[in-house]
Amino acid sequence: MTIKETEQQIIDEFSNFDEWLDRYAYLIDLGRECPQIDEKDKTEQNLIKGCQSRVWLSCSYDDGLLHFRADSDAVITRGIVTLLIRALDGHTPQEILDADLAFIDTIGLKEHLSPTRSNGLTAMVKQMKMYALAYKVSAKC
């Protein structure tokens, strides 16, 4: 499935909810499905700077594809990072770099988060794209 197809799937899922309280509850449920980071990877190096809560993100590279794992000490944040992983996991560095992640605005996620959580969302996307850039560059060496 392409990133765009996954984004559309997420948009369709969120369109089932009229109220933002229901969407928050769905985010909490999604957080339970988060691909868990190994405890040994909960390091300062994997901690995303700029998040209100503590969010750890690790990335591995296998057969040209990136795979993400994460955890957070906040359930809504864990749900948000799960959405990002769902959209970007299993894709090439270039596909991730090219992804605009328009679903974030389409579902109204940024506008319904507190400013600090919104900054955290931006930091998560930035970190995932930085991993993609790093693996793209290292694969060319």
C-alpha positions in Angstrom: 0.0 0.0 0.0 1.3 3.4 -0.9 1.7 6.3 1.6 -1.2 8.1 -0.1 -3.4 5.0 0.1 -2.7 4.7 3.8 -3.3 8.4 4.3 -6.7 8.0 2.6 -7.5 5.0 4.8 -6.8 7.1 7.9 -8.9 10.0 6.6 -11.8 7.6 6.0 -11.5 6.2 9.5 -11.5 9.6 11.2 -14.5 10.7 9.1 -16.5 8.1 11.0 -16.4 10.4 14.1 -18.3 13.6 14.3 -16.9 14.8 17.7 -13.3 15.4 18.6 -13.7 13.5 21.9 -14.5 10.4 19.8 -11.4 11.1 17.7 -9.2 11.4 20.8 -10.6 8.1 22.1 -9.7 6.6 18.8 -6.2 8.0 19.0 -5.9 6.4 22.5 -7.1 3.0 21.0 -4.5 3.3 18.2 -1.8 3.9 20.7 -2.3 0.4 22.0 -1.3 -0.8 18.6 1.9 1.2 18.5 4.9 -0.9 17.2 6.8 -1.0 20.5 10.3 0.2 20.7 12.7 -2.1 22.6 13.4 -1.0 26.2 17.1 -0.9 25.3 16.3 1.8 22.7 14.6 4.1 25.1 17.6 6.3 25.2 18.3 10.0 25.2 19.4 9.7 21.5 16.0 8.3 20.5 14.0 10.8 22.6 12.3 13.3 20.3 13.1 16.9 21.3 10.2 19.4 21.2 7.5 17.1 22.5 5.5 17.9 25.6 5.6 14.2 26.6 8.4 11.8 26.3 8.5 10.1 22.9 11.1 7.6 21.8 11.5 6.7 18.1 13.8 4.2 16.6 14.3 3.3 13.0 15.8 0.4 11.2 16.7 -0.1 7.5 16.0 -3.5 5.9 16.1 -4.3 2.1 15.8 -0.6 1.2 12.8 0.0 3.5 12.6 1.9 6.8 10.8 0.5 9.8 9.9 2.6 12.8 9.2 1.7 16.5 8.1 4.1 19.2 6.7 4.6 22.6 5.4 7.5 24.7 4.5 8.1 28.2 1.3 9.8 27.0 -1.5 7.8 25.5 -2.7 10.4 22.9 0.9 11.0 21.8 1.4 7.3 21.4 -1.7 7.3 19.2 -0.3 10.2 17.1 3.0 8.5 16.6 1.2 5.3 15.7 -0.6 7.1 12.9 2.7 8.4 11.6 4.3 5.0 11.7 1.3 3.5 10.0 1.7 6.0 7.1 5.5 5.8 6.7 6.6 2.3 8.0 7.8 -0.1 5.3 8.6 2.6 2.7 11.8 3.7 1.0 13.7 6.8 2.3 12.7 8.7 -0.9 9.0 7.9 -0.5 9.1 9.1 3.1 11.0 12.3 2.1 8.4 12.9 -0.7 5.4 12.3 1.6 3.4 15.5 2.4 1.3 13.8 5.1 -1.7 15.9 4.1 -3.9 13.6 6.2 -2.7 15.5 9.3 -4.5 18.7 8.2 -7.4 16.9 6.5 -8.4 15.1 9.7 -7.9 18.4 11.6 -5.3 16.9 13.9 -3.0 19.9 14.3 -5.8 22.3 14.9 -7.3 20.2 17.7 -4.0 19.6 19.6 -2.6 21.9 22.2 0.3 24.1 20.8 2.9 22.0 22.6 1.4 18.7 21.2 1.2 20.3 17.8 4.9 21.2 18.1 5.6 17.6 19.2 3.7 16.3 16.1 5.9 18.5 13.9 9.0 17.2 15.7 8.0 13.6 15.2 7.5 14.1 11.4 10.8 15.9 11.2 12.6 13.1 13.0 11.1 10.5 10.7 12.2 12.5 7.7 15.6 12.9 9.2 16.0 9.2 9.5 14.9 8.8 5.9 17.4 11.4 4.7 20.2 9.7 6.7 19.5 6.3 5.3 19.1 7.7 1.8 22.5 9.3 2.0 24.2 6.3 3.7 22.8 3.9 1.1 24.5 6.0 -1.7 27.9 5.7 0.0 
